[in-house]
Amino acid sequence: MLVVSSDLAVGTERVLVSAIDAENRSLVTDQPIELAFAGPGGSPPVEVPGRFIWAVPDVRGLWVAQVDFDLAGTWTFRMRTADDQVIEGAPFSVSPEPRTVGVGERAPPSDTKTLPETPLTSLTTDPAPDLRLYRTAVGEAVGSGRPSVILFATPAFCTSGTCGPVIDVAKPLIDVYPEINWIHVEIYENLNTSNPDDLQPARGVVEWGLPNEPWTFVVDSAGIVTHRFEGVLDRVELEAALDKVTS
């Protein structure tokens, strides 16, 4: 059992947990679980509920939990299942500060490419793109006085296999929250290269400090990051974040 979140820091963090069996197969269950996280120095474990979400619908999933980390260093954790089994997880690290733009920080005003100045094939590898995701630059959005959702993902080159599903979670919500700026930013700059080894990170990816993909950021009307989601997320999580910035 592993914590797959790669950028955890002191404070309240969203933690993704993956569980596999002895044959390295992903365990898929929607049964409730309890997660207990213990910090360095032998402090009492912090117990939180874990909620199952699909990473790839009907194929594999993860558990998500909100955890308060009070110390940097090496943490341990365990899972208690609905039938009272206890599974020990692998140790993981918590940093003093996040590498990626954190909650409460001002969103970098990245000058990302948009339609119609840039061809759609240079903006996205999504096989079924929604054009509304490519009409506003990040810098314009976070300075607009309106809330924004910024999706950093690359469906064609995604190492986690969850970029497409994350974008698909967002698309139906564009009509539900028309007051929000919706933006998809590809991870790589030169999408039309014939050699994947030649892919270059987009400038926005560097400016936001992203170590991997996908990432989803919710930014309020003042340009401050209110939520950040590494990897997979579902509609329940995203709608809860959007309701906070639009209320």
CORCORLIN-V418872 format. One line per field, one symbol per residue. psi: psi as a letter, one per 20 degrees, with the letter a starting at -180 (. if undefined). Layout:
BEGIN
psi->???
END
This chain:
BEGIN
psi->pqoipimprpapqppppppqahjkpppoqjqqrppppprqjkqqqopqqpppqpgopjgqarqqqppooiqqapqrrqporhkkqppprqqrqpqhqqhqprpiqpppmpmqqrqjhpqhiihqjpimqohiikipqggggijijqqqpoooqnhhjphijjgghghhhhgiighhmiiqpppppqhqgmhjqiohijpppqhhgghikpiaqrqppppaijjpphqpopbqrrhggghgghhhii.
END
